[in-house]
């Protein structure tokens, strides 16, 4: 079993979050996969962004505000 750090992006409305998780690589067919804790972390960040609770999201991830660019 090998673990590798990976950054997942979550976009919700006008916010995007970078969440650091560990991918677990094994020899089975389901590899690579996330731990249960990391999958809960992704859900928690997504829910916090949906509720616009930036403080909660910032405890778990790096959060950015998206601004449209007019052409």
C-alpha positions in Angstrom: 0.0 0.0 0.0 1.3 3.4 -1.0 -0.1 6.8 -0.1 0.2 9.9 -2.3 -0.8 13.4 -1.5 -3.3 14.9 -4.0 -5.2 18.2 -4.2 -8.9 17.9 -5.0 -10.9 20.9 -6.3 -14.4 21.6 -5.2 -16.4 24.3 -6.9 -19.6 25.5 -5.4 -21.2 28.7 -6.7 -18.7 31.5 -6.8 -16.2 29.7 -4.6 -13.6 27.1 -5.3 -11.7 25.1 -2.6 -8.4 23.2 -2.8 -8.6 20.3 -0.4 -5.4 18.2 0.3 -6.2 14.5 0.5 -4.2 11.3 0.4 -4.8 8.8 -2.4 -4.3 5.2 -1.3 -2.7 3.0 -4.0 -3.0 -0.7 -3.7 -2.8 -3.7 -6.1 -6.6 -4.2 -6.2 -9.0 -3.0 -8.9 -10.4 -0.1 -6.8 -7.1 1.7 -6.5 -6.5 4.6 -6.1 -9.1 5.6 -3.5 -9.7 8.0 -0.6 -9.8 7.2 3.1 -13.2 7.5 4.8 -11.9 10.6 6.7 -10.8 12.3 3.5 -14.1 11.7 1.8 -15.9 13.2 4.8 -13.5 16.1 4.6 -14.5 16.7 0.9 -18.2 16.5 1.9 -17.7 18.9 4.8 -16.0 21.5 2.6 -18.7 21.2 -0.1 -21.5 21.6 2.5 -19.8 24.6 4.1 -19.4 26.3 0.7 -23.1 25.6 -0.1 -24.1 27.3 3.1 -21.6 30.1 2.5 -19.9 29.2 5.8 -16.4 30.3 4.8 -14.9 29.9 8.2 -15.8 26.2 8.3 -14.4 25.7 4.8 -11.2 27.6 5.6 -10.5 25.2 8.5 -10.2 22.3 6.0 -9.2 23.9 2.7 -7.8 26.9 0.8 -10.8 28.8 -0.5 -10.9 31.2 -3.4 -13.6 33.5 -4.8 -14.2 33.3 -8.5 -14.7 36.5 -10.4 -16.1 36.6 -13.9 -13.9 38.3 -16.5 -15.8 40.4 -19.1 -14.4 40.1 -22.6 
